[in-house]
Amino acid sequence: MVSMKRTPLYDAHVALGARMVEFGGWEMPVQYTSILEEHRAVRERAGMFDVSHMGDLIIRGEGAESSLRKILTNDIRDLALGKGIYAHVLNEQGKIMDDTFTFRLGPDTYLLVPNASHAQQVYEWVRDHVRDAEVDNVSERLACIALQGPRAHEVLQHLTDKDLTGMKRLYSDLVDLKVPSTQGYERFLSEILDFPAPPSGTTQSYITRSGYTGEEGFEILIERGAATTVWNALLTAGKDLGLLPCGLGARDLLRLEMGYLLSGTDFDGSQSTLETGPAWAVKWDHEFIGREAMLRQKECATYRRLVGIELVDKGIPRHGYPVVVGAREVGKVTSGTLSPTLRKGIALAYVDQDHAAVGSELKVRVRDNEVRAVVVKPPFIRKG
């Protein structure tokens, strides 16, 4: 039996009474109190998640930009310092290996964040395809806490003198936290990210704003030795603001309401970006691995599309449920749930192109019943 990995916050989760489950080879908290309560906290106030299981790859050197342009479907050419982009990493057949965020940390330095279950695979792929640059897998040396919700800014601002109001979505920055540094780790983040050492008595963090819930928020990247100290400091700072620690259950509900993909569920290595979307994740005017294969697929135009589906009648769509039109099966649900916000069933599903247009009427076979549904354009809920 293969033992599961644990993040540096495992003991903190157990101390808070979290229910731990296996996720992508990691032992992670699925909930602390109630999934619905944690979902509500993020939508209305603030919640925080341990996302230390995600990968962290540093690509640095003269050839970093040119190499990443060939690896990513989106184009990082002339990316502003601190700016990030969402992109897919494809194999030569044009199939998605993973979806990632990439941030430009310096003139020739980038942070690429793959999903937990694909971190090693993506590291090896990037390492093998990078020229004139070095690739450092620092996944096990760092921790990351996602702070999300309309009051997330207030919570984090308690811990820093840096004004966070001007930090835009899909940007990143170096932020010193008013949290005593952990003995022996004072310069750790500075060393691996090539940044100045933090002032005495503080903990250095690198903060991104990519989000996975649709709410305002931050991903706080710190060295693993400081993880518990920063986690507890955030709990204290957010106590009077309604902050709750949240697990994977609430995170899945939140991301599905936004129509965001879940690796291994909404794509499993057999789909291309043409099938999953979003279309803006591909910039066709630059060469990247898998481009020619996708162009050939584009010419055929017979592939299924991942679409959003809302149930018209009562029912809860689940992974694997058939999507039907008349007596014919035209697709399958990949992710589905009862949206706490909309109070109706929502799903992502692959369907035949003839039935993929917004407004198309379908049915989802929920157990023995065929429940009426309609194709909609995600996100299912609108933020801002």
C-alpha positions as CSV (number, residue, x, y, z in Angstrom):
1,M,0.0,0.0,0.0
2,V,1.4,3.4,-1.1
3,S,1.3,5.9,1.7
4,M,-0.3,9.3,1.0
5,K,1.6,12.5,1.0
6,R,0.9,15.2,3.6
7,T,1.2,18.9,3.4
8,P,3.0,20.9,6.2
9,L,-0.4,21.9,7.4
10,Y,-1.6,18.3,8.1
11,D,-1.4,18.6,11.9
12,A,-3.2,21.9,11.8
13,H,-6.1,20.4,9.9
14,V,-6.4,17.5,12.3
15,A,-6.3,19.9,15.3
16,L,-9.2,21.7,13.8
17,G,-11.2,18.5,13.4
18,A,-11.0,18.3,9.6
19,R,-12.2,15.1,7.9
20,M,-9.2,13.9,5.8
21,V,-9.5,12.1,2.5
22,E,-7.3,11.0,-0.3
23,F,-6.9,13.4,-3.2
24,G,-4.4,12.9,-6.0
25,G,-2.1,10.9,-3.7
26,W,-2.4,13.5,-0.9
27,E,-4.2,13.3,2.4
28,M,-6.3,16.5,2.4
29,P,-9.2,18.0,4.4
30,V,-12.5,17.6,2.6
31,Q,-14.4,19.6,5.2
32,Y,-14.1,21.0,8.8
33,T,-17.7,21.6,9.7
34,S,-20.2,21.6,6.9
35,I,-19.4,21.9,3.1
36,L,-22.4,24.2,2.7
37,E,-21.3,26.4,5.6
38,E,-17.8,26.6,4.2
39,H,-19.2,27.4,0.8
40,R,-21.3,30.2,2.2
41,A,-18.3,31.6,4.1
42,V,-16.4,32.1,0.9
43,R,-19.3,33.5,-1.0
44,E,-20.3,35.9,1.8
45,R,-17.2,36.6,3.9
46,A,-13.9,34.7,3.6
47,G,-12.5,31.2,3.7
48,M,-9.0,29.7,3.4
49,F,-7.8,26.5,1.8
50,D,-4.6,24.5,2.0
51,V,-3.4,24.2,-1.6
52,S,0.2,23.2,-0.7
53,H,-0.3,20.0,-2.8
54,M,-0.1,22.0,-6.0
55,G,3.2,22.0,-7.9
56,D,5.7,24.8,-8.0
57,L,8.3,25.0,-10.8
58,I,10.8,27.8,-11.2
59,I,12.1,28.3,-14.8
60,R,15.0,30.7,-15.0
61,G,17.6,31.7,-17.6
62,E,18.0,33.3,-21.0
63,G,15.9,30.7,-22.7
64,A,13.0,30.6,-20.2
65,E,10.6,32.8,-22.2
66,S,11.2,31.2,-25.6
67,S,11.0,27.7,-24.1
68,L,7.8,28.3,-22.3
69,R,6.2,29.8,-25.4
70,K,6.7,26.4,-27.1
71,I,5.3,24.5,-24.1
72,L,2.2,26.6,-23.3
73,T,-0.9,27.1,-25.4
74,N,-1.2,30.7,-24.3
75,D,1.6,33.1,-25.2
76,I,3.8,34.6,-22.5
77,R,5.8,36.8,-24.9
78,D,6.5,40.2,-23.3
79,L,4.5,39.3,-20.2
80,A,4.7,42.1,-17.7
81,L,6.6,41.6,-14.5
82,G,4.3,40.0,-11.9
83,K,1.7,39.2,-14.5
84,G,0.3,35.7,-14.8
85,I,-1.6,33.7,-17.5
86,Y,-3.7,30.5,-17.6
87,A,-2.6,28.0,-20.2
88,H,-2.6,24.3,-21.1
89,V,0.4,22.0,-21.5
90,L,-0.2,19.6,-24.4
91,N,1.6,16.6,-25.7
92,E,2.5,16.1,-29.4
93,Q,-1.0,14.7,-30.1
94,G,-2.6,17.9,-28.8
95,K,-4.0,16.3,-25.7
96,I,-4.0,18.2,-22.4
97,M,-1.4,17.0,-19.9
98,D,-2.4,19.7,-17.4
99,D,-3.8,23.2,-17.0
100,T,-1.5,25.7,-15.3
101,F,-0.9,29.2,-14.2
102,T,2.4,30.9,-15.1
103,F,3.7,34.1,-13.4
104,R,6.7,36.2,-14.5
105,L,8.8,36.7,-11.3
106,G,11.7,38.5,-13.0
107,P,13.3,39.4,-16.4
108,D,14.2,35.7,-17.0
109,T,12.4,33.9,-14.2
110,Y,8.9,32.3,-14.2
111,L,6.8,30.4,-11.7
112,L,4.7,27.6,-13.3
113,V,2.0,26.0,-11.1
114,P,0.7,22.6,-12.2
115,N,-2.0,20.5,-10.5
116,A,-0.9,18.2,-7.7
117,S,-1.5,14.9,-9.6
118,H,0.5,16.1,-12.6
119,A,3.3,18.1,-10.9
120,Q,6.0,15.5,-11.5
121,Q,4.9,14.7,-15.0
122,V,4.8,18.4,-15.9
123,Y,8.2,19.0,-14.3
124,E,9.8,16.2,-16.4
125,W,8.1,17.5,-19.5
126,V,9.2,21.1,-19.0
127,R,12.7,20.0,-18.0
128,D,13.0,17.9,-21.2
129,H,11.8,20.7,-23.5
130,V,13.5,23.8,-22.0
131,R,16.6,25.1,-23.7
132,D,19.1,27.6,-22.2
133,A,17.3,27.7,-18.9
134,E,17.1,25.7,-15.7
135,V,14.0,24.1,-14.2
136,D,13.8,23.8,-10.4
137,N,11.0,21.7,-8.9
138,V,10.4,23.4,-5.5
139,S,7.0,21.8,-4.9
140,E,8.1,20.1,-1.7
141,R,9.9,23.1,-0.4
142,L,7.0,25.5,-0.5
143,A,3.5,25.7,1.0
144,C,0.5,27.7,-0.3
145,I,-2.7,29.0,1.4
146,A,-5.6,30.2,-0.7
147,L,-7.5,33.0,1.0
148,Q,-10.8,33.7,-0.9
149,G,-14.0,35.7,-0.4
150,P,-15.2,39.3,-0.4
151,R,-13.5,40.0,2.9
152,A,-10.2,38.3,2.0
153,H,-8.5,41.6,1.4
154,E,-9.4,42.8,4.9
155,V,-8.0,39.6,6.5
156,L,-4.7,39.7,4.7
157,Q,-4.3,43.5,5.1
158,H,-4.1,42.9,8.9
159,L,-0.9,41.0,8.4
160,T,1.0,43.5,6.1
161,D,1.8,47.2,5.8
162,K,1.8,46.8,2.1
163,D,-1.3,48.3,0.4
164,L,-3.0,45.4,-1.3
165,T,-5.9,47.4,-2.8
166,G,-4.1,48.0,-6.2
167,M,-3.2,44.3,-6.8
168,K,-5.2,43.2,-9.8
169,R,-6.4,39.7,-10.7
170,L,-3.8,37.5,-12.4
171,Y,-0.9,39.6,-10.9
172,S,1.5,38.7,-8.2
173,D,3.8,40.5,-5.8
174,L,6.3,40.0,-2.9
175,V,4.6,40.7,0.4
176,D,6.3,40.7,3.8
177,L,3.9,39.5,6.5
178,K,3.9,40.7,10.1
179,V,4.3,37.1,11.3
180,P,7.5,36.2,13.2
181,S,9.8,34.2,10.8
182,T,10.5,30.6,11.5
183,Q,14.0,29.9,12.9
184,G,16.3,28.7,10.1
185,Y,14.0,29.7,7.2
186,E,14.4,33.5,7.2
187,R,16.1,33.6,3.7
188,F,14.7,30.4,2.2
189,L,12.1,32.0,-0.1
190,S,14.5,34.8,-1.0
191,E,17.1,32.2,-2.1
192,I,14.8,30.1,-4.4
193,L,13.0,33.1,-5.9
194,D,16.0,35.5,-6.1
195,F,14.3,38.2,-4.0
196,P,15.8,40.4,-1.2
197,A,15.6,39.0,2.3
198,P,12.6,40.1,4.4
199,P,13.0,42.6,7.3
200,S,13.7,41.1,10.7
201,G,10.6,39.7,12.5
202,T,8.6,39.2,9.3
203,T,7.8,36.2,7.1
204,Q,8.3,36.7,3.4
205,S,5.5,35.5,1.0
206,Y,4.9,35.7,-2.7
207,I,1.3,36.4,-3.4
208,T,-0.7,35.6,-6.6
209,R,-4.2,36.4,-7.6
210,S,-5.4,33.6,-9.8
211,G,-8.4,32.3,-7.8
212,Y,-10.4,29.2,-8.2
213,T,-13.7,30.3,-6.5
214,G,-14.7,33.3,-8.5
215,E,-14.3,35.5,-5.4
216,E,-11.7,38.1,-4.6
217,G,-8.7,36.5,-3.1
218,F,-5.0,35.6,-2.8
219,E,-2.8,32.6,-3.0
220,I,-0.1,33.0,-0.4
221,L,3.1,31.2,-1.2
222,I,5.5,30.7,1.7
223,E,8.3,28.3,2.6
224,R,6.9,25.2,4.2
225,G,8.5,25.8,7.6
226,A,6.4,28.9,8.0
227,A,3.1,27.3,6.9
228,T,1.5,26.6,10.3
229,T,2.5,30.0,11.7
230,V,1.0,31.9,8.8
231,W,-2.1,29.7,8.8
232,N,-2.8,30.4,12.4
233,A,-2.0,34.1,12.0
234,L,-4.7,34.3,9.2
235,L,-7.2,32.5,11.4
236,T,-6.6,35.0,14.1
237,A,-6.8,38.0,11.7
238,G,-10.0,36.8,10.2
239,K,-11.8,35.7,13.4
240,D,-14.0,38.8,13.6
241,L,-14.5,38.9,9.9
242,G,-16.2,35.5,9.6
243,L,-13.2,33.6,8.1
244,L,-13.5,29.8,8.1
245,P,-11.0,27.1,7.2
246,C,-12.4,25.3,4.2
247,G,-11.9,21.9,2.6
248,L,-11.9,20.4,-0.8
249,G,-15.7,19.8,-0.7
250,A,-16.5,23.5,-0.6
251,R,-13.7,24.3,-3.1
252,D,-15.2,21.9,-5.6
253,L,-18.7,23.5,-5.3
254,L,-17.2,26.9,-5.7
255,R,-15.1,26.2,-8.8
256,L,-18.0,24.3,-10.5
257,E,-20.3,27.3,-10.0
258,M,-17.7,29.2,-12.0
259,G,-17.4,26.5,-14.7
260,Y,-13.7,26.0,-13.9
261,L,-12.0,22.7,-15.0
262,L,-11.0,20.0,-12.5
263,S,-8.0,18.0,-13.6
264,G,-8.6,14.3,-13.9
265,T,-12.4,14.9,-13.9
266,D,-13.2,17.4,-16.7
267,F,-10.1,16.3,-18.7
268,D,-8.2,13.1,-18.3
269,G,-5.5,13.2,-20.9
270,S,-7.7,12.2,-23.9
271,Q,-9.1,15.7,-24.7
272,S,-7.6,18.8,-26.4
273,T,-8.2,22.4,-25.5
274,L,-10.6,22.6,-28.5
275,E,-12.8,20.2,-26.6
276,T,-12.5,21.6,-23.1
277,G,-12.0,25.3,-23.8
278,P,-11.7,28.1,-22.9
279,A,-10.9,29.4,-26.4
280,W,-8.8,32.3,-24.9
281,A,-6.3,29.9,-23.4
282,V,-4.9,29.3,-26.9
283,K,-3.0,31.9,-29.0
284,W,-2.7,30.4,-32.5
285,D,-0.2,32.9,-33.7
286,H,2.8,31.3,-32.0
287,E,4.3,27.8,-32.3
288,F,3.6,25.4,-29.4
289,I,3.7,21.6,-28.8
290,G,0.4,20.1,-29.9
291,R,-0.6,23.1,-32.2
292,E,-0.5,21.1,-35.5
293,A,-2.5,18.3,-34.0
294,M,-5.2,20.7,-32.8
295,L,-5.3,22.4,-36.2
296,R,-6.0,19.1,-37.8
297,Q,-8.7,18.4,-35.3
298,K,-10.1,21.8,-35.9
299,E,-10.5,21.1,-39.6
300,C,-12.5,17.9,-38.8
301,A,-14.9,19.7,-36.4
302,T,-16.5,16.5,-35.3
303,Y,-15.3,16.4,-31.7
304,R,-17.5,16.8,-28.6
305,R,-17.5,20.1,-26.6
306,L,-17.4,20.6,-22.9
307,V,-20.5,22.8,-22.1
308,G,-22.3,24.1,-19.1
309,I,-25.7,22.5,-18.3
310,E,-28.5,23.7,-16.0
311,L,-31.2,21.4,-15.0
312,V,-34.7,22.7,-15.6
313,D,-36.4,20.1,-13.4
314,K,-35.3,18.9,-10.0
315,G,-32.3,16.6,-9.9
316,I,-28.6,16.4,-9.1
317,P,-26.3,15.6,-12.0
318,R,-23.2,13.5,-11.2
319,H,-20.0,12.5,-12.9
320,G,-20.7,9.9,-15.5
321,Y,-24.4,10.5,-15.9
322,P,-25.5,10.2,-19.6
323,V,-26.8,13.2,-21.5
324,V,-29.6,12.3,-23.9
325,V,-31.7,13.7,-26.7
326,G,-34.7,11.5,-27.5
327,A,-33.5,7.9,-27.3
328,R,-29.9,8.8,-28.2
329,E,-27.0,9.4,-25.8
330,V,-25.2,12.5,-27.0
331,G,-22.8,13.1,-24.1
332,K,-21.7,12.5,-20.5
333,V,-21.5,14.6,-17.4
334,T,-18.0,15.2,-16.1
335,S,-18.7,17.4,-13.0
336,G,-22.2,18.0,-11.5
337,T,-23.8,19.2,-8.3
338,L,-26.7,21.0,-6.7
339,S,-25.6,24.7,-6.7
340,P,-26.1,26.2,-3.3
341,T,-26.2,29.7,-4.9
342,L,-28.7,28.9,-7.7
343,R,-30.6,26.1,-5.9
344,K,-30.6,24.0,-9.0
345,G,-28.6,21.2,-10.6
346,I,-25.6,22.4,-12.7
347,A,-23.0,20.4,-14.6
348,L,-20.2,20.4,-17.1
349,A,-20.6,17.7,-19.8
350,Y,-19.1,16.7,-23.1
351,V,-21.8,16.7,-25.8
352,D,-21.9,16.2,-29.5
353,Q,-21.4,19.4,-31.5
354,D,-25.0,19.4,-32.8
355,H,-26.2,19.8,-29.3
356,A,-23.5,22.1,-27.9
357,A,-25.0,25.5,-28.7
358,V,-26.2,27.7,-25.9
359,G,-30.0,27.2,-25.4
360,S,-29.9,23.6,-26.7
361,E,-32.5,21.4,-24.8
362,L,-31.2,18.1,-23.4
363,K,-32.0,15.6,-20.7
364,V,-29.7,14.2,-18.1
365,R,-30.4,10.6,-17.0
366,V,-30.4,10.9,-13.2
367,R,-30.7,7.3,-12.0
368,D,-33.9,6.1,-13.6
369,N,-35.3,9.5,-14.5
370,E,-34.5,11.7,-17.5
371,V,-34.4,15.3,-16.2
372,R,-34.8,18.3,-18.5
373,A,-31.8,20.5,-18.9
374,V,-30.5,23.3,-21.1
375,V,-27.0,24.3,-22.3
376,V,-25.7,27.5,-20.8
377,K,-22.5,29.5,-21.0
378,P,-20.4,29.2,-17.9
379,P,-19.9,30.7,-15.4
380,F,-23.1,29.5,-13.9
381,I,-23.1,32.5,-11.5
382,R,-21.8,35.9,-12.3
383,K,-19.3,37.7,-10.0
384,G,-18.6,41.4,-10.2
